[in-house]
Amino acid sequence: MNALQFQKKLLGMQENMMNFALMLTANRDDAQDLMQDTTLKVLNNQEKFVDNVNFKGWVLTVMRNLFINNYHKIVRTQTIIDQNADLYNLDVINDSGIDSPDGAYRIQEISKAIDALEEDLRIPFSLYLSGYKYHEIAEKLALPLGTIKSRIYFARQELQTVLKDFKQY
């Protein structure tokens, strides 16, 4: 695929990219920023694209990884606590985020649901959540790639069923 074809394919994916970015960020401005960052990263790494790989999957994987990396960067920068602040009297808004009791409870419930999965589903799914790629999980567990993909799919299906009444904010 030459550079012009690559760029045309990328332009044709703008709507898909925006939808995926909105799903990840839940905010139009952040989604547009993520989409722009992804477009730049994809164009800068054009030579890394292999022709027999699903282009859409490759681009959306780049976007997901950028989102995750940005999230981790934000978490790292926000973990610095001012030792001089009066933490007892801070005016904290209860946003039910991860750091709130509700958020912690939700995380605990999701973790319990994952732990309740059968081992053959739980292990590949947990590795996938930890950031491993399908082929890396397949190598690590000495299983075929298709088996890994199926097990992760079935783990998701089971978790959706178990957590169907789970309220997301």
SULMO-V641075 format. One line per field, one symbol per residue. ss: DSSP state (a for helix, b for strand, c for the rest). psi: psi as a letter, one per 40 degrees, with the letter a starting at -180 (. if undefined). A space follows every 10 residues. Layout:
ss = ???
psi = ???
This chain:
ss = ccaaaaaaaa aacaaaaaaa aaaaaccaaa aaaaaaaaaa aaaacaaacc ccccaaaaaa aaaaaaaaaa aaaaaaaacc ccccccaaac cccccccccc aaaaaaaaaa aaaaacccaa aaaaaaaaac cccaaaaaaa acccaaaaaa aaaaaaaaaa aaccccccc
psi = hidddddddd deeddddddd dddddfhddd dddddddddd ddddfdeehh deihdddddd dddddddddd dddddddeeh hheeigddei ghhgefadei dddddddddd dddddeiide ddddddddde eiiddddddd efiidddddd dddddddddd ddfdehhh.
